[in-house]
Amino acid sequence: MEGLVRILTKRALHAQHGLRSTSPIIFPISRSFSNLAQNKPPSFGIAFDIDGVILRGESPIGGSPQALRRLYHDHDSGSLKIPYVFLTNGGGFPEGRRALELSGLLGVNILPSQVLQGHSPFRQLLERFENEFVVAVGKGDPVAVMVAYGFKNVLSIDEYASHFENIDPLAQFKHWTIKKDKQNSSPEQMSPRIDVCSERVQAAFVVSDPVDWSRDIQVLCDILRTGGLPGRELGHQPSLYFASDDLAYQAKFPSERLGMGAFRIALESVYNSIHPNPLEYTSFGKPKPFVFKNAEATLGQLALSSCGNCRGPGAQNVGGHLLKRLYMIGDNPSVDINGARQAGHPWFSILTRTGVFKGNRNHAEFPADLVVDTVEEAVDYILRKEGSL
Ligand SMILES: [Mg+2]
């Protein structure tokens, strides 16, 4: 009945917009009606990497909008047929904002809970640092990310550095940076409730790709060597967290760009050259197995909420995250495929040729379960295999 209503609604929408109701639109909806009639819970879920799979820069690639539309009963209303998430090491904005941006770029209704970013696990550190003075590093709005997670005393490294005169000896040559900082500063950044120059930083969070490497390496070394107070004597190293450890990623430029892992290597190398004790840090993001465990749990929750009044064998297991198969579609063998391989059952890895990997066959060190040209091909394969075409 629900499926019938969907067909009628779609027809009504077409009528409203003066469009003819054609078979390519009715056909998939009729099929989803037959699935609904069986009240079958979804038995599989999909995790998509973003950069180099779904988007290059801000442009959709590999037929990604068409591929995603096939995972909905009705993509206008956002009613999911197949549970899926975006599992990216990228970030810089809160999940809600990223979901809105992706919805606009891809033409489907994406929920904040479907966006799992490199920095999403920082939430789990809230208990430890909720009221502590911490510094957030990276492009986008790293303070907004941390504030959205509940951290109360966060400053961006831009704002933090501005309180220490001459901390960056190259600042006078970076007029563009100073100008931009003043324009973009949010209220939280402009009115710190702490005495920045006497309060020790308890932790530094590299939320997204750092913008000004020379300044950030200098200031982070200052913070980390002095127990959190630049310009003072050496002290115990504050905690340091990276949202991911990708050496490179595929952006708009034809060849790969240096990622957060490259920044980590640079910082670590400098720090270890000027400090007696080696740098201590924790990196999150793919290929860490817990990231895939988290994605599995989220897909289970999405399956539960997407199937509504599911009945029959398997329905009770959906909430227990017992989806029978989980697909990871990525372009980076050492991150996406390596991660899915380490996570093991029930993950199945699919490597696309639209990003970092461009080989003819499979990757030698981290071979995927399947190699395809595009994400659209990957989704087509999955839906055929699962009998959901
Ligand atoms: Mg990628």
Boltz pocket constraint, residues with backbone or C-beta under 6 A from the ligand:
constraints:
  - pocket:
      binder: B
      contacts: [[A, 49], [A, 50], [A, 51], [A, 52], [A, 53], [A, 249], [A, 250], [A, 330], [A, 331], [A, 332], [A, 355]]
      max_distance: 6.0
